[in-house]
């Protein structure tokens, strides 16, 4: 584990390295405690670089056994080697020379899960962002592209499978029961995309014929005995390959494409060229063990990693400041894939909910940073919602501004111009400028400037002149290190709706640039005047969530109710209802603080019933509408002096009011949605289950609710229904005989399935109330839990800290105390996971004063723990700053 060096890396300091490594040959002789790695590197001096320039290679905790330069054993005075760096002060004068390095690793003791490690008797690598330097000394940076040839040797009985990047070249037997395999990747790649897997794994095989007629062999490797659980992942892979050909013209380029599922993994998955390595939770699924959400995640993440073949691998990023160039762009691509595979409207709403719950708080807190950061202390901490989710939204805005056809032309130009290169955001913006003739310099501020813009909107109607006017003002709040903001180019999609629910026609528009239903906001204040509007319309704003902004709209409640019932834009209709519900919950929060019993308008609770029963809407859409904003969502909109208990009480009051007002309608619909059909993970079937399960949640709050949920649990034929019912019982009827029985039955049934037990941990960690911290603490001693496994840690401690507002933010600080102790323990093994956990306290300053003080104490206790890794110290110090 590297401790904090205090070094801050700045975008402005980037310079190309003096040396390149065009060819890399690696030999691994695998052993749990003493793996020997021999790296033969072809080193090339850049043109114009002086022969006196030293060669400095990165390392991380390495043990060097041997070094040769151009076939000659290096003398001690020829180099300086430390565990974290190798310096050759006087390299050969030739522009090209060979360097041979032999290092020794202990994969079985690598609990950080970076570099080469051993998980469940399987050798595995994770090299993004800077893990390759834990394998051998190297120029471990994205702009060093090399062609890799890899030989892997291991005992056949221990590791019958030997995989690496690229295409298989040869394999054979060695002495003493060992064997080898050699792999070659003809496409130059950075070191972070290197991968190796060796062990005993089961294979699910298939093939795909590309659009040019090439046959690609596909393999998904899983723990033996779990092959049947990889079928959906294989189907998703083949659909991804076909979609990328059709949507972006991208054909796969190697002879094989392999995926390996492992149980110990820091991330969701990794796009290593030709050998994707996945957290097994995003590969393994059937109706008995996976929910509909799991199936959707598998589909999306399989697609995401496959799409990286072109947006990340064939074109990589020049440096880690350009991370969004591969991640934000590829998230946009996987969002589009999922929208085409499922429901575009439902997918869009889900994307926005994720953005608001994860990225908006990031923009509003001490960890705020631009989509392309300008500095970092530890790059692992910038795999954030801003880089991924907001990065995707920026790409989407480019398409909105240019139109789909021109956007595709720009993407085609990007692939043509930069294939085989390490590119920058400037390169990306330039192809769209060249393809469209547009000046995108102001728009590019979305990459360079942190913070969520706010649009303040008011409207007036002059019936005598038949004019409708919108006044729009933009502002971007200050963020850490950025108090003054420049004006953004914001594409605001809109619609004017008449009383009949149809679009209002207007004869002309005066003011801001308006094109194809989009107002292009470039100045601080805009006035847009529509002529020929006889009657005052309802205005629908940010349709399709055309820009990641917040809106402060002077709008009558009547208009919101009208839009929630009639808006022709599916997202805007959902948004109108969501705004009404949010406003009602904020009002209830204030009533609770004032010692009052919350009260709600009958037309709001009635509207919920009408949406639930509207057969013109997809069941999945109705389920999303009825899934009320979370307590964290409400806290974000309130902004400061947050009392989580009061928010919870207000939210519960509205949920109960909606259930009571619609009891018969909800019950009839719940019964009508019951199905005896065979399980299918398709979107329509999942939508019906989602609607029925959200109705169960409402009905469980009424008399007989525990019995209804228990019946739902025991009669469930799939994990979606079983987990939903268990959640209702544990959350709504905690401590009841029905809840205790269901939790025990679930544990008994799945105690030997780690991924399903993660759901059991999650459900209990998210139970509202002050006693949950004791439950979570006790569960850390459960036989199925392990502090060494990232999935277990995220399922229990991560869920408790990020999804349990009342339990985690317990008034006496007990939740924070437990959390700080858990983070410190996790960090001893895995700094990356500990640092991600620590972000749960990023919004601590928004809490009411007593909780604020307790949260600060917890952060200080982590900060003062001593010998912190760069990962954790970076997060804690920025959070406290």
Phi, psi and omega in degrees: 000129177276132174273169186292126177266347181083358183288135175248127180262135185238139179303320183295342182270001183300135168212147179297145178290154180291340186234155174240163175229081185293335180225136179229121175246126183236139172235126178248124170251102195279136174204138183305320185254345185209067174284132178256126178246123175248117181250123175251109188250129171271114183259134181231126178281134177298149179301130177092352180279135182294146179295342180277354183294126181289154174259118182241116182253147180279146172217171176206098178069030186273152171247115183266127178260325188207145174218129176234142178238116183052046174081002182246132177299127183288137176281156181307327182281352182279344185207164173230117183244127168239168178303336186247006180194146173234123182241125172251103189292326182232082179293165176305151183288338181297150180290344182220130178211172184247138179234127177246127181234136175240121180237160179239135182235161175235080185303326183292339181257010183270082182280348177287345178060034174235142188083219178262124178221172182239125182231122179050045178068016177245129173283138185209155176237152165219114187248345175276129007266321186229047182269339182296329179292352174272358180254313177205162175292137186197164166278084191273077181211153190294337184272006175259100184261132186221149173270123187255135167237129190230131174245128181242128178238139180197160172298132185297322182290335179272323184218077179292341180253128180230110185237149169208189182290159170085216182252146175290138182252310179200163177208155180185179182267152174235177180291159173062032176080008177272162172214174183217162171216144179239134182235147179224129176250112185284349183264121180302138181215158174284163185295334183293345180264003176292144178212149174214139173221135177213135180164197179251106185227151175275151185244133165248113186250154177196188178211163180219135177259120184285173184294342176264005176093007179279139177265127180248127176278129182250139178219133171242120184255129184224170175303133182307135182098348181250017182302323182295342182272359184257004184296318181293323178297319178296317178299318179296322179298313182295321177294324178296316181297318180291318181297320182293328174294316185284319187275327185231000179069024185259120180256142177291151195241350179256175180276340181224153171223119184242145173235136176237131178259125179235155186270340178246107185206134184288331186246187174282316180191169183220134191271024182319137187304113176077351181218081178285135176249129188239144160299129188297342179293342179256021175229316190272127181196138161209176187295336182283331188242344186238143175274170176300324177297323177297315179300316180296320179294318178300312179303313183291319185282323171304313180297315182304310183292324177295316182297336177299341181308324177258318181260078181147321182259296178298320169243113181255185182260143184296322180208173186287346173293338180266020186307322181296340180296328175262322186279309179299318179296319182285328173298317176303317181292319180288330174297317179294320176300310182296324178297322178287328181282332187238235179246122183298318181294314181295318179297320182294317178298316180298320179298316183291322177299318178296315180301313183292325183279336183246315186274320180301315176298326177297315179296332186265000187238190184289345180265012181300140176203158178293164175303321167253102180299155177261344179204154173207157177255324177219113188295332179301337182275003179249019168272075195243170175297329178295313180294316185278297190283313177292325175302320176296318181296325179295317177297318179300320179296325176300317178296320179297317182291317186269337188092153187299320184293313180290325176301315179297322178297321178294320177295318177301319179293323178299313179295321181291318188280328190241010176303129179083011183241166171255108194257175180233169175300322178299321176299318183294312179298321184297323181294327179284326174296317181292324181285334187247338186081004179277149170268112183255020184295318178291320179300326183299346176299336176301330177278332193256349189236129180278165175105154179260115179297149174242138175247121174263124189233131171228163183216151174222153178231130177249098183295330181294318179269356183053049180238138174239129186238134173250131172248124187233131177233132179255147174211150176236119184292154178294150176228166180309130180069008182216086183272330181251130185246148175269158183286139185261161167264112185243115176276111184252104177286141185213168173208145174252125186241134178271176183297338179274002179084004180258160180295138178277129177276144175226150187274332180200167179222140182230136178125235183293163177293123179236121182223125174050047177077019180232127172269124181265106185266118182234341182255174178292317181236137178231143168235124181242120183248121179258126180260156179080025180253101188287319182243149182298123180269164166272133183258128179256119189243151179056045179301139182065011186052063185293340178214142180281076183232166168257153182240134170243098190247127171282098187217135179292149176301326179300321179294319179298316179296321179297314180294321180297335180261340192226348187304132181282345175270119187300318180294314183296326177295314176299318182297321180298314179294320180297323178293318177300316181293318179299313179300320180295321181288325176294320176298319179294321177302315181292325177295319179297315179299329180273006178078017181258160174274123182300143176231147185228147181293137180298328182288337175287311180295326178291323178298323177301317179295321180292321177296316181302322184263005183282104184289348177283347179259144177300144175305320180297323178294315179297322179296318179295320180296320182280346176283096188298153176309142182288167176300323178293323177298315180294319178300318179298318181286329175291315169098316184206165180056047187280131170245100184301328180295321180290322177296316179300315181297318179294319179294317178297321180297318179292319179300316180294320180297318178294320179297315181294318183293334186238025188306310184291316181296316179296319181294314180298318180292319178302314180294318182294337181274353177298142184218142174257006181293153177299145182297138172219137180276009183297162187298320182295314180295318179298323179297319179294319177296320181298316180294316180297321182287327176288327175293321176303319181299315178296312185294335181293343181275354182261166178308134182084006184294321180296317179296319179298314181294322178295319178296319177301317181296309187286338179265357183297140179249006181208162184292328179303308182290322183293314181291324178296315180293321179296321178298315179300314181296314183292325184272316185272334185228044183303131179085354179286159177303323180295318180292316180299317180295316182293318178298319179292319180295320179296315180298316180298318184290325190240016187299339181261006179246103188299319183293324178286324176297333173302322178295320179298318176296314182301314183299317181286326180291337183260006177297123182295151173120162187287342185274351186295331180300323177292322177298313182295317179301317180294323182291340176295343176263004180291143181302333181275354183261145177214128175292345182273349183255119183302322180297318180294317181297315180294322184293325184261296185285320178296317178295315180303316186279334184254338188237007181234088186294318183282325180285311181295316182268040178302139190301330183274001177083005181297325178296318179293322180297311178301316183299314181297323178293319180294317179300317180297321180291317180297322185297332179297335179257314193219092182301324181298312181295320179298317181296320179293323176300318186297339179294349179299339181259019184295334183257026187298332182288345179278352182284162174294159193306318183295315178293323177306312182297319179293319179295319179297320177302318180296317179296319179295325179293325175292313183299326183268012182291338177088139175055041181288149174291161176300323183301307186285317181299321179302312181295313185294317182292322177291325179292326180277340187299000000 
